[in-house]
């Protein structure tokens, strides 16, 4: 349903498309049936774009006005502190002459209060008229002097100090802000005053000649006389609908191939973001910013599903962009694709939320600089990514600012999306791998042997993942949690048993012992749900055992009954469905064998040992769905032996001095 909705939104413009477009070859000769004045839409759009740059309405910013008045108050307070200290020559808010210093010493408290109030009223009058930050200092000085009430400031020193203080407080500041609504209203008023550009048409004038291209003015005239029909174009619509539907299907297939454990809710997230892009483009039309709709979504999917999934989503979103960016040039879409690709590739390598925050700041700056450079190179390159309407630096800055705000919002949304859609970001994996987390801390205290076994497997699995380019962060975190189910009965597993009896010997029931082993998988999944572990982490719990045989207890059962059903002594599975869980299965099987090798074992013998273990799993079909090839399996085995070699390095035997009996 979502794929169909995306396809419908993408193809909707072709349900109400005019049968003619500027640039098409005219299918007939057309003459004006009567005289008329037709609005020239091309000239109107060009005039509007020209007015945008110089039709900016500014209003008083109350917050900035209060800040500037507070600055005046601080200057007055500092000036009084200097006067009270008896050293008017010291450095203060303004530089004072000898006469001004003398006037400050001689004025009474009543004169000071009256002078301060006059300075405040003057500042308020100046700010009520609006203050421009680029105003020259001399002009600001003259304006301050003119605003002062000379009747209340008869002395020249009083006036000069007031002017200096006002200039020091207000210089280089502004209390104006741009009002978009008033600016838009001014543009429309100016367009009305200048007049709507029109095309004068006389009765019988030739509008188009059959076989010649239709120019924009001719299209406006044809549309005015009703010679352009707007109707559904079912063939084109069906083609666009099918194209978008197929693109959604290909996107999901590629995502499933790159991420075999892709969940339905994760696919729904990708499709919902794709639908939002199409709706935004249809709603805002040529005012939409491709940067604002493509880059944040790509960043979210890259973080949650991986770089490949994020980039394939971005490619599909760009390919099924519903209509061209009218009047602005399709190059804006290309620029957005480049920025989204760079952001996706970099985000896929980030390992913390702090690095993502830096990326959210750098991408808008990079987009702004890149677009400005392209704008400057247009005369030399001839490529016009914005078409005929070149944006100003203020428009590019607003576009970059919007991108930055949306990226910040996206970063705030990622932790919420992690829980709702099962996304697993690198930052989330690093948080889960913290060994002080309650579940891991409990494992280290209640099942110390299992915890040490887990740490050993982590080293093997990480090195194996690096050897084949698998997700190291995912396999490290999954390895830490793969045996948490043993917490339900830690003493029933040999690594946690001390010198006491083995409970399985007392049980003396191979099938019941096998049930205990299977229970550690079932209980592990329960703990994963209770502690809200992401599904990719929880998958390590059953898949690291797959459907392997419990060889020891199967052998004991056959001693009692040769016809015993082997299925009762196999784990319930499933078998590994990703490279990471397959590597963990191999590491789990090889860890004990490698650790038990004699000190004088050669590297060749170690490789043969782990190869025999892995070959048995290959023959048993455990790695069939993992996506690992034979060459990759060999690389993983060699990585395991490298870790074993590092663990078995030689140490210098340090002499331990004998204890001596203390002398009296």
Beta strands, then each sheet from edge to edge (+ up, - down):
strand 1: 17-18
strand 2: 30-31
strand 3: 36-39
strand 4: 58-60
strand 5: 176-178
strand 6: 198-201
strand 7: 206-208
strand 8: 230-231
sheet 1: 1+ 8-
sheet 2: 2+ 7-
sheet 3: 3+ 6-
sheet 4: 4+ 5-
end
